[in-house]
Amino acid sequence: MERIEKELKKQLKESNNIPSPDFNQMWNSIQQDKLKTTASKPVAHRPKKRTRFALIAGLSVALLTVPVFAALNYDWSNILSYREGIQSALDQGLGQTLEQSITKDHVTLTVHTAFIDDNRTFLLYSLKPDASWAGKNVSFDQIGLKDHNGHLIEGNYVQRWNDELGVFQGYFETDWVVKGQSEEVEFIMENIQLIGDRKQSIDYDPNNLNTQVFPIQKDGIGSVTLQAFEQPDEKVLLQSSITFTDTEMASKSWVRIEAINDVNQSIKKAETSIFGTPGAIGEYLSQQIFKSDALRAENTKFQLAYNHTLATAEGTWNLDLNLTKKQLENASFKEVLNIDLPDVPGETKIHEMKVTPTQIRLVFTHKMKYNRIPYQNYQLDIGGTLLKGYMLNNEDPNKTELRFEVTGIDVMSLANQPMTFIASHRVDEFKGDDNPIRLTNISVNPQSLTTHIAGYPISWKYYMKDNNLYVESVSSDPDFGGVNQTYYLDGKERSYGTPAMLGLLGDDNNQHMDVYENFDKTELDIYIWNYTTHKQNDELRVPLKSGKVD
């Protein structure tokens, strides 16, 4: 088998089109416990009953074939690290084998395997482009499923280049599920685009704390605005605001600032970066935190990096698929729970559990719209095996879902296993109080003061910069999550500060910063709109079902 895989990889690398195998010769070789490919020996004859379909549209030819070898040598683990339930099902042979392909304009799309259950529809696909596209990234104008009425079913996709095989490996995932036992759908990709990185140097001075603006006027990018803010522990926050002249560029491209040291290597970030937060006027906001000495070292260079479309293969790649639940239905079940959670706000309860061999979903209901389950970490204990969960908001504002990928468990035993829901690291949100925080002597010189709310100390720093008032807050108490936003009263109307620092809920950094633009006063009373607190050792355990004894 190892020799076969090497030959197949050789074919995939050396040719844009896999030669069609001789099925009679294959069967004879299998009976003799060996398998030869057409790369090692020419084939003299082909089976008479085998059919090839050709669709001619202009100069494009689409060939619908069955790539017999494709599934033998594909390792999907590099794209399924966050979809362990699919990887586990794949390892157990539970997926629906499809192996359908279409080739058009030297680009071959193959749908290899489908995983269809009552939670989701999941397709594993590969995309073999023209040899000149090797190693690049690709995107699409449209990707999804179409039902029998022609309605587009959207979802998420992830893909990664496999240099050894010369293909993109990817998956498409959607919450749409097959009605009944099976359903005919069409998988489509429209206008496949070759994506590459472009970079442009910018003359940014990291020692200048003033706002610096750089006109770009190229490739749909209007300008870049950079600001630096000092952080604790000898760090500096580099904040970028990017405007666009092409709205499509704003929605599709990953635009970021890169800091390069004197040996032409990217400078490592000191903390997690946040990219692509939308601004009030459509700008693209990002923040990156570096060690001050690294960012301000001599000969440090800065550049704007962004994705750019290098070429487009126009047209539609489409495959008719008959999707069925047969492979995954045996270990699937649904159970209504309606377990009240009195310690969770919003009259929240665990309403329902939906179990399939690849994923378990807990559906929470709450009378308060868009209510958040106030914990950071979620686990499901199934007979001693812990599954890690993640939260997704439901289309219904009175529902929230937690999803757990099923791995390390015998799926056929799921119905008989005891299950307990575990949540930890509680983060609560509270409204601010009516006590004003008096800012005096407002100028370019930073001023500071300390206040308290609910017993938590808050240190404030405020100053003028570029005709704007900046108000920073931080607490020495690690149980204080941070001020979320501030405001002042203009008569009876609230004027909110614009958050100038992007935070991650539940992280260890409780620093916050608001900006009040075009400010011209020397005194101001501000108020806390809301804030968060942490209880990192708080744990909630809720038994969902007891196990059954055989």
C-alpha positions in Angstrom: 0.0 0.0 0.0 2.9 2.4 0.7 4.2 1.9 -2.8 0.7 2.6 -4.2 0.5 5.9 -2.2 3.9 7.0 -3.4 2.9 6.4 -7.0 -0.4 8.2 -6.6 1.3 11.2 -5.0 3.8 11.2 -7.9 0.8 11.4 -10.4 -0.9 14.1 -8.4 2.3 16.2 -8.5 3.3 15.6 -12.1 0.0 16.0 -13.8 -3.0 18.4 -13.6 -5.3 15.5 -14.4 -5.2 12.1 -12.8 -5.1 9.4 -15.5 -8.3 7.3 -15.4 -7.5 3.8 -14.1 -8.2 0.6 -16.0 -10.9 -1.0 -13.8 -10.4 -4.6 -15.2 -6.7 -4.4 -14.6 -7.3 -3.1 -11.1 -9.6 -5.9 -10.3 -7.1 -8.5 -11.6 -4.4 -6.9 -9.5 -6.5 -6.8 -6.4 -7.2 -10.5 -6.8 -3.4 -11.1 -6.9 -2.9 -9.0 -3.8 -1.2 -6.2 -5.6 -2.3 -3.0 -7.3 -0.7 -1.2 -10.2 -1.4 2.3 -11.4 -1.3 3.6 -14.9 1.8 5.6 -14.1 3.8 2.4 -13.8 2.3 0.5 -16.7 0.3 1.6 -19.8 -3.1 0.1 -20.1 -4.1 -1.7 -23.3 -7.8 -1.9 -22.9 -10.7 -0.3 -20.9 -13.9 -1.8 -19.6 -16.7 -1.4 -22.1 -19.4 -0.4 -19.7 -17.5 2.6 -18.2 -19.0 5.9 -19.3 -17.4 9.4 -19.4 -19.6 12.5 -19.4 -18.4 15.7 -21.1 -20.1 19.1 -20.9 -18.8 21.8 -23.3 -19.4 25.4 -22.5 -17.4 27.8 -24.7 -13.8 26.6 -24.5 -14.3 24.9 -21.1 -14.7 21.2 -20.8 -16.1 19.6 -17.6 -15.3 16.0 -17.0 -17.3 14.0 -14.5 -15.3 11.0 -13.3 -14.7 8.9 -10.2 -11.2 9.4 -8.8 -10.8 5.9 -7.3 -7.6 6.6 -5.5 -8.3 10.0 -4.0 -9.5 8.9 -0.6 -6.7 6.4 0.0 -3.9 8.9 0.7 -5.6 12.0 2.1 -4.9 13.0 5.7 -7.6 15.4 6.9 -6.3 16.0 10.4 -4.7 19.4 9.5 -8.1 21.0 8.8 -10.2 19.0 11.4 -8.3 20.0 14.5 -11.4 21.9 15.7 -13.9 19.4 14.2 -12.7 16.3 16.1 -16.1 14.7 15.8 -15.7 14.5 12.1 -12.2 13.2 12.3 -13.3 10.5 14.8 -16.2 9.5 12.5 -13.9 9.4 9.5 -11.5 7.1 11.4 -14.4 4.8 12.2 -15.5 4.7 8.5 -18.9 6.3 9.4 -19.0 8.9 6.6 -20.9 8.6 3.3 -18.4 8.0 0.5 -19.1 10.1 -2.6 -15.8 10.6 -4.6 -17.5 12.8 -7.3 -15.4 15.2 -9.4 -15.7 17.9 -11.9 -12.9 19.4 -13.9 -13.2 22.7 -15.7 -10.5 25.1 -16.9 -7.8 22.8 -15.5 -9.3 23.0 -12.0 -10.7 19.8 -10.4 -13.2 19.8 -7.6 -13.8 16.5 -5.8 -16.3 15.9 -3.0 -14.9 12.9 -1.1 -17.0 12.2 1.9 -20.2 13.6 3.5 -21.3 13.4 7.1 -25.1 13.9 7.4 -27.0 13.8 10.7 -29.6 15.8 12.6 -27.1 18.5 13.7 -25.3 19.5 10.5 -24.2 18.7 6.9 -20.5 18.4 6.5 -18.5 17.8 3.3 -14.8 17.0 2.8 -13.6 18.3 -0.6 -10.4 18.8 -2.4 -9.5 21.3 -5.1 -6.7 20.6 -7.6 -5.8 23.8 -9.4 -3.6 24.6 -12.3 0.0 24.0 -11.5 0.8 27.7 -11.5 -1.6 28.1 -8.5 0.3 25.7 -6.3 0.9 26.9 -2.7 -1.3 30.0 -3.0 -4.7 30.6 -1.4 -8.1 30.5 -3.1 -11.5 31.9 -2.4 -14.9 31.9 -4.1 -17.6 34.4 -5.1 -20.0 31.7 -3.8 -19.8 28.3 -2.2 -22.6 26.3 -0.8 -25.4 23.8 -1.5 -28.5 24.3 -3.6 -31.7 22.5 -2.8 -34.2 21.2 -5.3 -35.8 24.7 -5.6 -32.5 26.3 -6.4 -32.2 28.1 -3.1 -28.6 28.6 -1.9 -27.7 27.0 1.4 -24.8 28.9 2.9 -22.3 27.7 5.5 -18.7 27.9 6.6 -15.6 26.6 4.8 -12.0 26.0 5.8 -9.2 24.8 3.5 -5.5 24.4 3.5 -2.9 23.7 0.8 -1.3 20.2 0.8 2.1 20.7 -0.8 2.8 17.0 -0.9 -0.3 16.1 -2.9 -0.6 19.4 -4.8 -4.2 20.1 -3.8 -6.3 22.2 -1.4 -8.1 20.1 1.2 -11.2 21.7 2.7 -14.5 21.2 4.3 -17.9 22.9 4.0 -20.2 22.9 7.0 -23.7 24.1 7.4 -26.5 23.8 10.0 -28.9 22.8 7.2 -29.9 19.1 7.6 -31.4 16.6 5.2 -35.2 16.3 5.6 -36.1 12.6 5.9 -33.5 10.0 5.2 -31.9 11.4 2.0 -32.1 14.4 -0.2 -30.8 15.5 -3.6 -28.7 18.7 -3.5 -26.1 20.5 -5.6 -22.7 21.5 -4.3 -21.4 24.6 -6.1 -18.3 26.8 -6.2 -18.5 29.9 -8.3 -15.6 31.9 -9.7 -12.5 30.5 -8.0 -10.0 33.2 -7.2 -6.3 32.8 -6.7 -5.3 34.8 -3.6 -1.8 36.1 -2.9 -0.2 38.5 -0.4 0.8 42.0 -1.4 2.9 44.2 0.8 3.6 47.9 0.9 6.2 49.7 3.0 4.9 52.5 5.3 7.2 55.1 7.0 5.8 54.6 10.5 7.8 56.0 13.4 7.1 53.8 16.6 8.7 56.4 18.8 6.2 59.1 17.8 3.0 58.6 19.9 1.0 61.1 17.7 -1.5 59.7 15.2 0.2 59.0 11.9 -1.8 58.7 8.6 -0.5 57.0 5.4 -2.5 57.4 2.1 -2.4 54.2 0.1 -5.0 54.6 -2.7 -4.2 51.3 -4.2 -5.9 47.9 -4.6 -9.1 49.2 -3.0 -7.4 50.5 0.2 -7.8 54.2 1.0 -5.5 55.0 3.9 -3.9 53.6 7.1 -4.0 55.4 10.4 -1.7 54.2 13.2 -1.6 55.1 16.9 0.6 53.7 19.7 -0.4 53.5 23.3 1.8 52.5 26.2 0.8 49.4 28.1 1.9 47.8 31.4 4.9 45.5 31.6 6.9 47.5 29.0 4.5 46.7 26.1 3.0 49.0 23.5 -0.3 48.7 21.7 -0.3 49.4 18.0 -3.8 50.3 16.8 -4.6 50.5 13.1 -7.6 51.9 11.3 -7.8 51.1 7.6 -10.3 52.7 5.2 -11.3 51.3 1.8 -12.3 52.6 -1.6 -13.6 49.1 -2.5 -16.2 47.7 -0.1 -15.5 44.2 -1.5 -11.9 44.5 -0.4 -13.1 45.3 3.1 -15.2 42.2 3.4 -12.8 39.7 1.8 -9.3 40.7 2.5 -7.2 40.2 5.6 -5.4 43.5 6.0 -2.7 43.9 8.8 0.4 45.7 9.8 3.6 43.8 10.0 6.6 44.9 12.0 9.9 43.6 10.6 13.2 43.5 12.5 16.8 44.1 11.3 17.2 40.5 10.1 14.0 40.8 8.0 11.8 38.6 10.3 8.4 39.4 11.6 8.5 40.7 15.2 6.5 38.4 17.5 3.4 39.8 19.2 3.4 39.9 23.0 -0.4 39.2 23.3 -3.2 37.9 21.1 -4.0 40.3 18.3 -7.5 41.3 17.2 -8.1 42.0 13.5 -11.0 43.3 11.5 -13.4 44.9 14.0 -15.8 47.1 12.0 -15.6 50.8 12.9 -18.4 53.4 12.9 -17.8 54.6 9.3 -16.9 51.3 7.8 -13.2 51.3 8.6 -11.3 48.2 9.6 -9.9 48.3 13.2 -7.1 46.1 14.5 -4.8 46.1 17.4 -1.5 44.3 18.0 0.6 44.4 21.2 4.4 44.1 21.1 7.2 44.3 23.6 8.3 48.0 23.5 12.0 47.3 23.0 11.4 45.0 20.1 9.0 47.3 18.3 11.3 50.4 18.8 14.6 48.7 18.1 16.8 50.4 15.5 16.1 49.5 11.9 12.6 48.2 12.6 10.5 48.4 9.4 6.8 48.5 8.9 4.6 47.3 6.1 1.0 46.9 5.1 0.2 43.3 4.1 -3.1 42.3 2.5 -4.7 39.6 0.4 -5.1 40.3 -3.3 -6.8 38.5 -6.1 -4.1 37.4 -8.6 -6.3 35.5 -11.0 -9.8 34.2 -11.4 -11.1 31.0 -12.9 -14.6 32.1 -13.9 -17.5 29.7 -14.0 -19.4 27.4 -11.8 -18.1 24.0 -10.5 -21.2 22.0 -9.5 -21.8 18.4 -8.4 -25.2 16.7 -7.9 -25.1 14.8 -4.6 -27.5 12.4 -3.0 -26.9 12.9 0.7 -28.2 10.3 3.2 -28.3 10.0 7.0 -27.9 6.2 6.8 -24.2 6.1 8.0 -24.8 8.2 11.2 -28.4 7.6 12.2 -28.0 4.6 14.5 -26.3 6.5 17.4 -28.4 9.7 17.0 -31.1 10.8 19.4 -32.8 13.9 20.8 -33.9 14.4 24.4 -36.0 17.3 25.9 -34.5 18.2 29.3 -36.0 21.6 30.5 -33.5 21.8 33.4 -33.8 25.2 35.2 -30.5 27.1 35.9 -31.4 29.4 38.8 -27.9 30.8 39.1 -27.9 32.0 35.5 -29.7 35.2 34.7 -32.6 35.6 32.2 -34.7 32.6 33.5 -32.3 30.3 31.6 -32.8 26.6 31.3 -31.2 23.7 29.4 -34.1 22.9 27.1 -32.8 20.1 24.8 -30.0 17.8 23.9 -29.3 16.7 20.4 -26.9 13.8 20.1 -25.2 12.5 16.9 -22.0 10.4 16.4 -20.1 13.5 15.5 -21.5 16.3 17.7 -23.7 16.9 20.8 -25.6 20.2 21.0 -27.2 21.6 24.2 -29.9 24.2 23.4 -30.5 26.8 26.2 -33.6 28.9 26.3 -34.0 32.2 28.1 -36.7 34.9 28.4 -34.1 37.6 28.2 -33.2 38.2 24.5 -29.5 37.6 23.6 -28.8 36.4 27.1 -25.2 35.2 27.6 -24.4 32.0 29.6 -22.0 33.7 32.1 -19.0 31.2 31.8 -15.9 31.0 29.7 -15.3 27.3 29.6 -17.7 24.5 28.8 -17.3 20.7 29.1 -19.5 17.6 28.8 -18.6 14.7 31.0 -19.7 11.5 29.2 -18.9 8.5 31.3 -15.6 10.1 32.5 -14.6 11.4 29.0 -14.5 15.2 28.9 -15.6 17.0 25.6 -14.8 20.6 25.2 -17.6 22.9 24.0 -18.0 26.2 22.3 -20.9 28.6 22.1 -22.9 29.8 19.1 -25.8 32.2 19.1 -29.0 30.8 17.7 -31.1 32.6 15.1 -33.7 32.8 17.8 -32.6 35.6 20.2 -34.2 33.6 23.1 -31.9 30.6 22.4 -28.2 29.8 22.8 -26.4 26.7 21.7 -23.3 24.9 23.0 -21.6 22.4 20.7 -19.3 19.6 21.7 -17.3 17.5 19.2 -17.6 13.8 19.9 -14.2 12.1 20.2 -12.7 9.3 22.3 -16.1 7.7 22.8 -17.8 4.6 21.4 -20.6 6.3 19.6 -22.9 3.3 19.8 -22.8 3.6 23.6 -23.8 7.3 23.7 -27.4 6.6 24.6 -26.4 4.5 27.6 -23.7 6.8 29.0 -24.2 9.3 32.0 -23.8 12.9 31.0 -23.0 16.0 33.1 -22.7 19.5 31.8 -19.8 21.5 33.4 -19.2 25.3 33.1 -16.3 27.1 34.7 -14.7 30.6 35.0 -17.7 32.7 35.6 -17.8 36.2 34.0 -20.7 38.4 35.1 -21.8 41.7 33.5 -23.2 44.5 35.7 -24.6 48.0 35.1 -22.6 50.9 36.3 -23.7 53.1 39.1 -24.9 56.8 39.2 -21.7 58.1 40.8 -19.9 60.6 38.5 -16.2 60.3 37.9 -14.9 63.9 37.9 -12.1 64.6 35.3 -10.4 68.0 35.9 -7.5 69.9 34.4 -8.0 68.1 31.1 -5.0 68.7 28.8 -2.2 67.0 26.8 -0.6 66.2 30.1 -1.9 62.9 31.5 -3.9 63.2 34.7 -4.9 60.3 37.0 -7.3 59.4 39.8 -8.7 56.3 41.6 -12.3 55.4 42.2 -14.2 52.3 43.4 -17.3 50.4 42.2 -18.8 47.5 44.1 -15.6 47.4 46.2 -13.2 47.1 43.2 -10.5 49.8 42.7 -10.2 51.5 39.3 -7.3 53.6 38.3 -8.1 56.2 35.7 -5.8 58.1 33.3 -7.0 60.8 30.9 -5.4 63.2 28.4 -5.8 65.1 25.2 -4.4 63.8 21.9 -5.2 65.0 18.4 -8.0 67.1 19.8 -9.6 64.0 21.3 -10.0 63.1 24.9 -8.7 59.6 25.8 -9.9 58.0 29.1 -8.1 54.8 30.2 -9.1 52.6 33.1 -7.4 49.6 34.8 -7.8 47.7 38.0 -5.2 46.0 40.3 -7.8 43.5 41.3 -7.7 40.4 39.0 -11.3 39.6 39.8 -12.4 42.8 38.1 -13.0 42.2 34.4 -12.8 45.8 33.3 -15.0 48.8 32.4 -16.8 48.1 29.2 -17.7 51.7 28.2 -18.2 55.1 29.7 -20.5 58.0 28.9 -21.3 61.6 29.9 -24.6 63.4 30.2 -25.5 66.1 27.7 -28.6 67.3 29.4 -30.5 64.1 29.8 -29.0 62.4 26.8 -26.0 60.0 27.1 -23.0 60.6 25.0 -20.9 57.4 24.9 -17.2 57.2 24.5 -16.0 55.1 21.5 -13.9 52.1 22.7 -10.4 52.7 21.5 -9.1 49.4 22.9 -10.5 46.1 21.9 -10.8 43.6 24.7 -11.5 39.8 24.9 -14.2 38.8 27.4 -12.7 36.8 30.2 -9.0 37.5 29.5 -6.5 38.6 32.2 -6.2 42.2 30.8 -8.8 44.5 32.4 -7.5 47.6 30.8 -10.0 49.7 28.8 -9.8 53.0 26.8 -12.6 55.2 25.5 -12.1 58.2 23.2 -14.3 61.3 23.0 -13.6 63.0 19.6 -13.3 66.8 19.1 -13.4 67.5 22.8 -12.9 71.1 23.9 -13.5 71.3 27.6 -11.2 71.2 30.6 -13.6 69.3 33.0 -16.1 66.5 32.6 -18.2 64.1 34.6 -18.2 60.6 33.2 -20.1 57.5 34.3 -19.5 53.7 33.9 -22.1 52.2 31.6 -21.3 48.6 32.6 -18.4 46.4 33.8 -17.5 42.7 34.3 -16.2 40.6 37.2 -14.4 37.3 37.2 -14.8 34.2 39.4 -12.2 32.0 37.9 -12.7 29.1 40.3 -16.5 29.1 40.0 -17.9 25.9 38.6 -21.4 24.8 37.6 -22.2 21.1 37.3 -25.6 20.0 35.9 -26.4 16.2 35.5 -28.2 15.7 32.2 -28.9 12.0 32.2 -28.0 8.9 34.1 -26.3 5.9 32.6 -28.0 2.6 31.8 -26.6 -0.7 33.1 -26.4 -3.4 30.5 
